[in-house]
Amino acid sequence: MAKKQRKYDMEYKIQAVKLAKELGGAKAAAELGIPENTMYAWTKAAREGRLNVGSGSHTPETVMNLAEELALLRRQVKEQEKEIRRLKEENEFLEEASAFFAASRRKSAKDRE
């Protein structure tokens, strides 16, 4: 069974090539989750003038800042996911407790009759 080939828009390719110039092709491909061969083809196209990437927009310092920011954002997402799970569990507990107390009240009212 053949794999479905993904399509990338031109802006994505340009930004990927700029990142590859700063980090290296293999690291950039891994970071973006694309095959190294695809990254190689895009960087080759840029060298040959078939993909106009313009001048590099990031310095090594800004790349590190972006990598640090990405790591920070990933940590924040993990923390938020943990908080969402905790709130869901708390909500389930409260729903169960509410149902229990409602059943208790109905039983007490029935017993008083």
N, CA, C and O atoms as CSV, one atom per row, in Angstrom:
chain,resi,resn,atom,element,x,y,z
A,1,MET,N,N,0.838,-1.168,0.000
A,1,MET,CA,C,0.000,0.000,0.000
A,1,MET,C,C,0.892,1.244,0.000
A,1,MET,O,O,1.798,1.356,0.826
A,2,ALA,N,N,0.648,2.156,-0.900
A,2,ALA,CA,C,1.483,3.354,-1.031
A,2,ALA,C,C,1.137,4.377,0.043
A,2,ALA,O,O,-0.017,4.533,0.443
A,3,LYS,N,N,2.181,5.069,0.493
A,3,LYS,CA,C,1.962,6.134,1.469
A,3,LYS,C,C,1.365,7.344,0.766
A,3,LYS,O,O,1.666,7.613,-0.397
A,4,LYS,N,N,0.517,8.067,1.484
A,4,LYS,CA,C,-0.038,9.296,0.937
A,4,LYS,C,C,1.030,10.379,1.038
A,4,LYS,O,O,1.576,10.627,2.113
A,5,GLN,N,N,1.319,11.014,-0.079
A,5,GLN,CA,C,2.352,12.039,-0.111
A,5,GLN,C,C,1.778,13.355,0.402
A,5,GLN,O,O,0.736,13.818,-0.063
A,6,ARG,N,N,2.484,13.955,1.378
A,6,ARG,CA,C,2.022,15.223,1.930
A,6,ARG,C,C,2.421,16.363,1.008
A,6,ARG,O,O,3.436,16.297,0.315
A,7,LYS,N,N,1.597,17.414,1.012
A,7,LYS,CA,C,1.868,18.610,0.218
A,7,LYS,C,C,2.244,19.737,1.175
A,7,LYS,O,O,1.625,19.901,2.226
A,8,TYR,N,N,3.246,20.498,0.812
A,8,TYR,CA,C,3.701,21.625,1.614
A,8,TYR,C,C,3.596,22.888,0.774
A,8,TYR,O,O,3.954,22.883,-0.404
A,9,ASP,N,N,3.109,23.971,1.371
A,9,ASP,CA,C,3.049,25.216,0.613
A,9,ASP,C,C,4.438,25.850,0.543
A,9,ASP,O,O,5.348,25.485,1.288
A,10,MET,N,N,4.572,26.805,-0.372
A,10,MET,CA,C,5.877,27.409,-0.638
A,10,MET,C,C,6.435,28.111,0.604
A,10,MET,O,O,7.632,28.005,0.873
A,11,GLU,N,N,5.607,28.818,1.360
A,11,GLU,CA,C,6.080,29.529,2.551
A,11,GLU,C,C,6.650,28.544,3.571
A,11,GLU,O,O,7.665,28.833,4.206
A,12,TYR,N,N,6.010,27.387,3.735
A,12,TYR,CA,C,6.504,26.364,4.661
A,12,TYR,C,C,7.888,25.889,4.225
A,12,TYR,O,O,8.795,25.758,5.046
A,13,LYS,N,N,8.041,25.633,2.928
A,13,LYS,CA,C,9.330,25.174,2.415
A,13,LYS,C,C,10.418,26.220,2.652
A,13,LYS,O,O,11.536,25.891,3.050
A,14,ILE,N,N,10.075,27.472,2.404
A,14,ILE,CA,C,11.047,28.558,2.573
A,14,ILE,C,C,11.492,28.647,4.028
A,14,ILE,O,O,12.686,28.743,4.310
A,15,GLN,N,N,10.540,28.616,4.944
A,15,GLN,CA,C,10.884,28.697,6.360
A,15,GLN,C,C,11.682,27.471,6.808
A,15,GLN,O,O,12.586,27.581,7.636
A,16,ALA,N,N,11.343,26.306,6.258
A,16,ALA,CA,C,12.067,25.077,6.597
A,16,ALA,C,C,13.515,25.163,6.131
A,16,ALA,O,O,14.425,24.756,6.853
A,17,VAL,N,N,13.732,25.686,4.938
A,17,VAL,CA,C,15.096,25.819,4.412
A,17,VAL,C,C,15.885,26.816,5.241
A,17,VAL,O,O,17.063,26.591,5.516
A,18,LYS,N,N,15.254,27.921,5.648
A,18,LYS,CA,C,15.938,28.897,6.508
A,18,LYS,C,C,16.338,28.248,7.827
A,18,LYS,O,O,17.440,28.472,8.327
A,19,LEU,N,N,15.447,27.448,8.386
A,19,LEU,CA,C,15.763,26.754,9.631
A,19,LEU,C,C,16.901,25.758,9.415
A,19,LEU,O,O,17.778,25.619,10.267
A,20,ALA,N,N,16.886,25.071,8.283
A,20,ALA,CA,C,17.942,24.104,7.973
A,20,ALA,C,C,19.299,24.787,7.838
A,20,ALA,O,O,20.324,24.216,8.210
A,21,LYS,N,N,19.305,26.006,7.306
A,21,LYS,CA,C,20.567,26.747,7.197
A,21,LYS,C,C,21.129,27.061,8.571
A,21,LYS,O,O,22.345,27.127,8.749
A,22,GLU,N,N,20.256,27.255,9.536
A,22,GLU,CA,C,20.694,27.654,10.871
A,22,GLU,C,C,21.001,26.461,11.774
A,22,GLU,O,O,21.973,26.482,12.528
A,23,LEU,N,N,20.175,25.431,11.694
A,23,LEU,CA,C,20.340,24.274,12.581
A,23,LEU,C,C,21.050,23.104,11.937
A,23,LEU,O,O,21.628,22.264,12.626
A,24,GLY,N,N,21.009,23.048,10.635
A,24,GLY,CA,C,21.464,21.870,9.910
A,24,GLY,C,C,20.243,21.114,9.415
A,24,GLY,O,O,19.191,21.123,10.054
A,25,GLY,N,N,20.392,20.464,8.278
A,25,GLY,CA,C,19.263,19.798,7.642
A,25,GLY,C,C,18.614,18.713,8.480
A,25,GLY,O,O,17.389,18.650,8.581
A,26,ALA,N,N,19.436,17.853,9.085
A,26,ALA,CA,C,18.891,16.729,9.854
A,26,ALA,C,C,18.125,17.219,11.082
A,26,ALA,O,O,17.033,16.732,11.374
A,27,LYS,N,N,18.706,18.190,11.804
A,27,LYS,CA,C,18.030,18.709,12.997
A,27,LYS,C,C,16.733,19.418,12.630
A,27,LYS,O,O,15.715,19.248,13.299
A,28,ALA,N,N,16.775,20.212,11.565
A,28,ALA,CA,C,15.576,20.934,11.137
A,28,ALA,C,C,14.484,19.955,10.708
A,28,ALA,O,O,13.315,20.133,11.050
A,29,ALA,N,N,14.871,18.927,9.962
A,29,ALA,CA,C,13.893,17.931,9.520
A,29,ALA,C,C,13.268,17.230,10.717
A,29,ALA,O,O,12.055,17.024,10.756
A,30,ALA,N,N,14.092,16.866,11.689
A,30,ALA,CA,C,13.569,16.206,12.893
A,30,ALA,C,C,12.636,17.139,13.659
A,30,ALA,O,O,11.575,16.721,14.123
A,31,GLU,N,N,13.031,18.398,13.789
A,31,GLU,CA,C,12.226,19.379,14.523
A,31,GLU,C,C,10.871,19.582,13.850
A,31,GLU,O,O,9.852,19.730,14.525
A,32,LEU,N,N,10.864,19.590,12.520
A,32,LEU,CA,C,9.623,19.824,11.786
A,32,LEU,C,C,8.836,18.540,11.524
A,32,LEU,O,O,7.676,18.589,11.116
A,33,GLY,N,N,9.469,17.403,11.758
A,33,GLY,CA,C,8.779,16.130,11.530
A,33,GLY,C,C,8.622,15.789,10.061
A,33,GLY,O,O,7.623,15.198,9.652
A,34,ILE,N,N,9.608,16.162,9.281
A,34,ILE,CA,C,9.574,15.834,7.857
A,34,ILE,C,C,10.775,14.963,7.522
A,34,ILE,O,O,11.775,14.994,8.239
A,35,PRO,N,N,10.696,14.187,6.447
A,35,PRO,CA,C,11.821,13.327,6.075
A,35,PRO,C,C,13.070,14.142,5.717
A,35,PRO,O,O,12.977,15.213,5.117
A,36,GLU,N,N,14.228,13.618,6.095
A,36,GLU,CA,C,15.488,14.296,5.779
A,36,GLU,C,C,15.667,14.463,4.275
A,36,GLU,O,O,16.194,15.479,3.820
A,37,ASN,N,N,15.232,13.475,3.506
A,37,ASN,CA,C,15.365,13.565,2.048
A,37,ASN,C,C,14.553,14.735,1.497
A,37,ASN,O,O,14.976,15.397,0.549
A,38,THR,N,N,13.400,14.984,2.086
A,38,THR,CA,C,12.581,16.120,1.657
A,38,THR,C,C,13.315,17.419,1.952
A,38,THR,O,O,13.364,18.318,1.112
A,39,MET,N,N,13.882,17.516,3.145
A,39,MET,CA,C,14.637,18.719,3.514
A,39,MET,C,C,15.834,18.894,2.579
A,39,MET,O,O,16.131,20.004,2.139
A,40,TYR,N,N,16.509,17.797,2.284
A,40,TYR,CA,C,17.653,17.858,1.376
A,40,TYR,C,C,17.225,18.388,0.009
A,40,TYR,O,O,17.906,19.230,-0.576
A,41,ALA,N,N,16.094,17.892,-0.497
A,41,ALA,CA,C,15.617,18.329,-1.812
A,41,ALA,C,C,15.282,19.821,-1.807
A,41,ALA,O,O,15.565,20.525,-2.776
A,42,TRP,N,N,14.688,20.298,-0.730
A,42,TRP,CA,C,14.340,21.723,-0.645
A,42,TRP,C,C,15.598,22.590,-0.557
A,42,TRP,O,O,15.675,23.637,-1.200
A,43,THR,N,N,16.584,22.157,0.239
A,43,THR,CA,C,17.806,22.959,0.353
A,43,THR,C,C,18.577,22.943,-0.976
A,43,THR,O,O,19.185,23.944,-1.356
A,44,LYS,N,N,18.548,21.826,-1.660
A,44,LYS,CA,C,19.193,21.742,-2.975
A,44,LYS,C,C,18.486,22.670,-3.960
A,44,LYS,O,O,19.141,23.363,-4.740
A,45,ALA,N,N,17.172,22.686,-3.930
A,45,ALA,CA,C,16.405,23.576,-4.810
A,45,ALA,C,C,16.725,25.034,-4.507
A,45,ALA,O,O,16.809,25.854,-5.422
A,46,ALA,N,N,16.902,25.359,-3.241
A,46,ALA,CA,C,17.252,26.732,-2.859
A,46,ALA,C,C,18.642,27.090,-3.375
A,46,ALA,O,O,18.848,28.192,-3.885
A,47,ARG,N,N,19.596,26.167,-3.247
A,47,ARG,CA,C,20.960,26.417,-3.750
A,47,ARG,C,C,20.961,26.635,-5.260
A,47,ARG,O,O,21.703,27.470,-5.777
A,48,GLU,N,N,20.124,25.877,-5.957
A,48,GLU,CA,C,20.074,25.951,-7.417
A,48,GLU,C,C,19.202,27.098,-7.916
A,48,GLU,O,O,19.095,27.323,-9.122
A,49,GLY,N,N,18.579,27.823,-6.990
A,49,GLY,CA,C,17.762,28.969,-7.376
A,49,GLY,C,C,16.331,28.625,-7.753
A,49,GLY,O,O,15.599,29.489,-8.236
A,50,ARG,N,N,15.920,27.390,-7.543
A,50,ARG,CA,C,14.547,26.985,-7.865
A,50,ARG,C,C,13.577,27.269,-6.717
A,50,ARG,O,O,12.363,27.163,-6.885
A,51,LEU,N,N,14.116,27.628,-5.555
A,51,LEU,CA,C,13.301,27.953,-4.383
A,51,LEU,C,C,13.886,29.225,-3.777
A,51,LEU,O,O,14.958,29.195,-3.172
A,52,ASN,N,N,13.187,30.329,-3.940
A,52,ASN,CA,C,13.701,31.624,-3.496
A,52,ASN,C,C,13.411,31.811,-2.015
A,52,ASN,O,O,12.274,32.065,-1.619
A,53,VAL,N,N,14.452,31.681,-1.206
A,53,VAL,CA,C,14.285,31.827,0.239
A,53,VAL,C,C,14.683,33.211,0.723
A,53,VAL,O,O,14.487,33.526,1.897
A,54,GLY,N,N,15.228,34.032,-0.135
A,54,GLY,CA,C,15.635,35.366,0.284
A,54,GLY,C,C,16.794,35.282,1.261
A,54,GLY,O,O,17.488,34.268,1.332
A,55,SER,N,N,16.998,36.357,2.012
A,55,SER,CA,C,18.087,36.337,2.988
A,55,SER,C,C,17.608,35.685,4.273
A,55,SER,O,O,16.419,35.702,4.590
A,56,GLY,N,N,18.536,35.119,4.995
A,56,GLY,CA,C,18.201,34.468,6.255
A,56,GLY,C,C,17.610,35.467,7.235
A,56,GLY,O,O,18.117,36.583,7.351
A,57,SER,N,N,16.558,35.097,7.937
A,57,SER,CA,C,15.900,36.029,8.845
A,57,SER,C,C,16.312,35.809,10.295
A,57,SER,O,O,15.969,36.617,11.157
A,58,HIS,N,N,17.034,34.742,10.580
A,58,HIS,CA,C,17.395,34.434,11.956
A,58,HIS,C,C,18.914,34.334,12.099
A,58,HIS,O,O,19.609,33.810,11.228
A,59,THR,N,N,19.390,34.838,13.193
A,59,THR,CA,C,20.791,34.650,13.544
A,59,THR,C,C,20.873,33.437,14.458
A,59,THR,O,O,19.843,32.988,14.961
A,60,PRO,N,N,22.056,32.893,14.688
A,60,PRO,CA,C,22.156,31.762,15.624
A,60,PRO,C,C,21.580,32.085,17.001
A,60,PRO,O,O,21.019,31.213,17.664
A,61,GLU,N,N,21.723,33.353,17.433
A,61,GLU,CA,C,21.187,33.726,18.743
A,61,GLU,C,C,19.658,33.642,18.758
A,61,GLU,O,O,19.061,33.148,19.714
A,62,THR,N,N,19.036,34.134,17.678
A,62,THR,CA,C,17.572,34.091,17.654
A,62,THR,C,C,17.071,32.669,17.498
A,62,THR,O,O,15.997,32.328,17.994
A,63,VAL,N,N,17.841,31.838,16.811
A,63,VAL,CA,C,17.442,30.437,16.695
A,63,VAL,C,C,17.415,29.792,18.075
A,63,VAL,O,O,16.486,29.051,18.395
A,64,MET,N,N,18.433,30.069,18.897
A,64,MET,CA,C,18.449,29.518,20.250
A,64,MET,C,C,17.277,30.062,21.052
A,64,MET,O,O,16.637,29.326,21.803
A,65,ASN,N,N,16.996,31.355,20.891
A,65,ASN,CA,C,15.857,31.930,21.594
A,65,ASN,C,C,14.559,31.256,21.158
A,65,ASN,O,O,13.688,30.977,21.982
A,66,LEU,N,N,14.440,31.000,19.869
A,66,LEU,CA,C,13.244,30.328,19.368
A,66,LEU,C,C,13.167,28.898,19.891
A,66,LEU,O,O,12.088,28.421,20.241
A,67,ALA,N,N,14.309,28.215,19.947
A,67,ALA,CA,C,14.320,26.847,20.471
A,67,ALA,C,C,13.946,26.838,21.949
A,67,ALA,O,O,13.204,25.969,22.407
A,68,GLU,N,N,14.470,27.816,22.691
A,68,GLU,CA,C,14.125,27.915,24.114
A,68,GLU,C,C,12.646,28.224,24.282
A,68,GLU,O,O,11.983,27.662,25.154
A,69,GLU,N,N,12.127,29.120,23.444
A,69,GLU,CA,C,10.708,29.467,23.513
A,69,GLU,C,C,9.844,28.260,23.179
A,69,GLU,O,O,8.817,28.029,23.817
A,70,LEU,N,N,10.262,27.489,22.179
A,70,LEU,CA,C,9.527,26.290,21.812
A,70,LEU,C,C,9.498,25.299,22.968
A,70,LEU,O,O,8.454,24.717,23.263
A,71,ALA,N,N,10.634,25.108,23.622
A,71,ALA,CA,C,10.698,24.201,24.770
A,71,ALA,C,C,9.787,24.694,25.892
A,71,ALA,O,O,9.087,23.901,26.522
A,72,LEU,N,N,9.796,26.001,26.137
A,72,LEU,CA,C,8.940,26.583,27.169
A,72,LEU,C,C,7.468,26.360,26.835
A,72,LEU,O,O,6.681,25.970,27.698
A,73,LEU,N,N,7.105,26.607,25.592
A,73,LEU,CA,C,5.712,26.429,25.182
A,73,LEU,C,C,5.284,24.968,25.288
A,73,LEU,O,O,4.150,24.676,25.669
A,74,ARG,N,N,6.184,24.059,24.953
A,74,ARG,CA,C,5.851,22.637,25.083
A,74,ARG,C,C,5.625,22.254,26.544
A,74,ARG,O,O,4.717,21.481,26.852
A,75,ARG,N,N,6.458,22.800,27.454
A,75,ARG,CA,C,6.258,22.547,28.887
A,75,ARG,C,C,4.921,23.108,29.350
A,75,ARG,O,O,4.212,22.474,30.131
A,76,GLN,N,N,4.580,24.297,28.866
A,76,GLN,CA,C,3.316,24.908,29.253
A,76,GLN,C,C,2.129,24.078,28.766
A,76,GLN,O,O,1.137,23.927,29.478
A,77,VAL,N,N,2.235,23.546,27.558
A,77,VAL,CA,C,1.160,22.700,27.026
A,77,VAL,C,C,1.003,21.450,27.886
A,77,VAL,O,O,-0.119,21.051,28.200
A,78,LYS,N,N,2.121,20.828,28.270
A,78,LYS,CA,C,2.061,19.640,29.128
A,78,LYS,C,C,1.414,19.967,30.461
A,78,LYS,O,O,0.587,19.204,30.960
A,79,GLU,N,N,1.794,21.111,31.044
A,79,GLU,CA,C,1.204,21.517,32.327
A,79,GLU,C,C,-0.292,21.751,32.176
A,79,GLU,O,O,-1.072,21.363,33.046
A,80,GLN,N,N,-0.701,22.383,31.078
A,80,GLN,CA,C,-2.119,22.635,30.852
A,80,GLN,C,C,-2.882,21.334,30.642
A,80,GLN,O,O,-4.011,21.191,31.112
A,81,GLU,N,N,-2.273,20.393,29.942
A,81,GLU,CA,C,-2.925,19.095,29.748
A,81,GLU,C,C,-3.111,18.382,31.087
A,81,GLU,O,O,-4.148,17.763,31.324
A,82,LYS,N,N,-2.097,18.471,31.970
A,82,LYS,CA,C,-2.220,17.869,33.302
A,82,LYS,C,C,-3.344,18.534,34.087
A,82,LYS,O,O,-4.120,17.852,34.757
A,83,GLU,N,N,-3.435,19.838,34.011
A,83,GLU,CA,C,-4.486,20.574,34.716
A,83,GLU,C,C,-5.864,20.209,34.171
A,83,GLU,O,O,-6.818,20.076,34.938
A,84,ILE,N,N,-5.974,20.048,32.866
A,84,ILE,CA,C,-7.248,19.644,32.256
A,84,ILE,C,C,-7.654,18.266,32.751
A,84,ILE,O,O,-8.817,18.043,33.087
A,85,ARG,N,N,-6.686,17.325,32.801
A,85,ARG,CA,C,-6.995,15.977,33.306
A,85,ARG,C,C,-7.450,16.045,34.757
A,85,ARG,O,O,-8.410,15.377,35.144
A,86,ARG,N,N,-6.748,16.867,35.574
A,86,ARG,CA,C,-7.114,17.002,36.985
A,86,ARG,C,C,-8.520,17.569,37.129
A,86,ARG,O,O,-9.301,17.087,37.950
A,87,LEU,N,N,-8.843,18.571,36.350
A,87,LEU,CA,C,-10.173,19.180,36.422
A,87,LEU,C,C,-11.259,18.217,35.960
A,87,LEU,O,O,-12.358,18.207,36.513
A,88,LYS,N,N,-10.955,17.410,34.950
A,88,LYS,CA,C,-11.932,16.408,34.501
A,88,LYS,C,C,-12.191,15.384,35.597
A,88,LYS,O,O,-13.337,15.013,35.854
A,89,GLU,N,N,-11.113,14.926,36.244
A,89,GLU,CA,C,-11.268,13.960,37.336
A,89,GLU,C,C,-12.057,14.577,38.483
A,89,GLU,O,O,-12.914,13.918,39.071
A,90,GLU,N,N,-11.777,15.824,38.804
A,90,GLU,CA,C,-12.501,16.516,39.873
A,90,GLU,C,C,-13.974,16.657,39.505
A,90,GLU,O,O,-14.849,16.466,40.349
A,91,ASN,N,N,-14.244,16.988,38.257
A,91,ASN,CA,C,-15.623,17.124,37.796
A,91,ASN,C,C,-16.359,15.794,37.880
A,91,ASN,O,O,-17.514,15.749,38.304
A,92,GLU,N,N,-15.691,14.698,37.472
A,92,GLU,CA,C,-16.315,13.372,37.568
A,92,GLU,C,C,-16.632,13.033,39.018
A,92,GLU,O,O,-17.700,12.499,39.315
A,93,PHE,N,N,-15.705,13.343,39.922
A,93,PHE,CA,C,-15.934,13.086,41.341
A,93,PHE,C,C,-17.136,13.874,41.838
A,93,PHE,O,O,-17.992,13.332,42.537
A,94,LEU,N,N,-17.203,15.149,41.480
A,94,LEU,CA,C,-18.319,15.984,41.927
A,94,LEU,C,C,-19.653,15.502,41.364
A,94,LEU,O,O,-20.673,15.542,42.052
A,95,GLU,N,N,-19.643,15.050,40.123
A,95,GLU,CA,C,-20.873,14.510,39.537
A,95,GLU,C,C,-21.316,13.246,40.268
A,95,GLU,O,O,-22.503,13.068,40.541
A,96,GLU,N,N,-20.356,12.361,40.589
A,96,GLU,CA,C,-20.685,11.141,41.329
A,96,GLU,C,C,-21.203,11.474,42.730
A,96,GLU,O,O,-22.171,10.871,43.193
A,97,ALA,N,N,-20.563,12.425,43.399
A,97,ALA,CA,C,-20.988,12.825,44.744
A,97,ALA,C,C,-22.376,13.441,44.686
A,97,ALA,O,O,-23.210,13.166,45.549
A,98,SER,N,N,-22.628,14.249,43.708
A,98,SER,CA,C,-23.938,14.880,43.551
A,98,SER,C,C,-25.018,13.826,43.329
A,98,SER,O,O,-26.095,13.900,43.920
A,99,ALA,N,N,-24.730,12.858,42.486
A,99,ALA,CA,C,-25.698,11.782,42.229
A,99,ALA,C,C,-25.939,10.972,43.501
A,99,ALA,O,O,-27.074,10.595,43.792
A,100,PHE,N,N,-24.873,10.705,44.259
A,100,PHE,CA,C,-25.005,9.960,45.504
A,100,PHE,C,C,-25.893,10.711,46.490
A,100,PHE,O,O,-26.807,10.126,47.071
A,101,PHE,N,N,-25.629,12.009,46.684
A,101,PHE,CA,C,-26.417,12.793,47.628
A,101,PHE,C,C,-27.857,12.960,47.166
A,101,PHE,O,O,-28.767,12.986,47.994
A,102,ALA,N,N,-28.076,13.071,45.889
A,102,ALA,CA,C,-29.442,13.163,45.370
A,102,ALA,C,C,-30.187,11.869,45.653
A,102,ALA,O,O,-31.355,11.893,46.041
A,103,ALA,N,N,-29.519,10.744,45.462
A,103,ALA,CA,C,-30.153,9.453,45.754
A,103,ALA,C,C,-30.423,9.325,47.251
A,103,ALA,O,O,-31.459,8.794,47.651
A,104,SER,N,N,-29.493,9.810,48.084
A,104,SER,CA,C,-29.686,9.774,49.539
A,104,SER,C,C,-30.891,10.604,49.943
A,104,SER,O,O,-31.695,10.170,50.769
A,105,ARG,N,N,-31.024,11.780,49.378
A,105,ARG,CA,C,-32.166,12.640,49.706
A,105,ARG,C,C,-33.476,11.997,49.290
A,105,ARG,O,O,-34.468,12.066,50.016
A,106,ARG,N,N,-33.478,11.367,48.112
A,106,ARG,CA,C,-34.706,10.713,47.653
A,106,ARG,C,C,-35.057,9.569,48.612
A,106,ARG,O,O,-36.222,9.386,48.967
A,107,LYS,N,N,-34.036,8.798,49.031
A,107,LYS,CA,C,-34.278,7.692,49.947
A,107,LYS,C,C,-34.782,8.217,51.289
A,107,LYS,O,O,-35.713,7.648,51.859
A,108,SER,N,N,-34.184,9.290,51.803
A,108,SER,CA,C,-34.632,9.871,53.090
A,108,SER,C,C,-36.061,10.358,52.988
A,108,SER,O,O,-36.862,10.146,53.898
A,109,ALA,N,N,-36.381,11.009,51.884
A,109,ALA,CA,C,-37.759,11.503,51.717
A,109,ALA,C,C,-38.731,10.361,51.630
A,109,ALA,O,O,-39.835,10.435,52.170
A,110,LYS,N,N,-38.330,9.295,50.951
A,110,LYS,CA,C,-39.193,8.121,50.817
A,110,LYS,C,C,-39.374,7.448,52.182
A,110,LYS,O,O,-40.472,6.998,52.509
A,111,ASP,N,N,-38.295,7.378,52.983
A,111,ASP,CA,C,-38.360,6.764,54.316
A,111,ASP,C,C,-39.265,7.559,55.243
A,111,ASP,O,O,-39.932,6.973,56.095
A,112,ARG,N,N,-39.304,8.887,55.099
A,112,ARG,CA,C,-40.151,9.709,55.943
A,112,ARG,C,C,-41.628,9.563,55.628
A,112,ARG,O,O,-42.475,9.872,56.467
A,113,GLU,N,N,-41.944,9.103,54.446
A,113,GLU,CA,C,-43.357,8.968,54.053
A,113,GLU,C,C,-44.020,7.832,54.732
A,113,GLU,O,O,-45.205,7.586,54.509
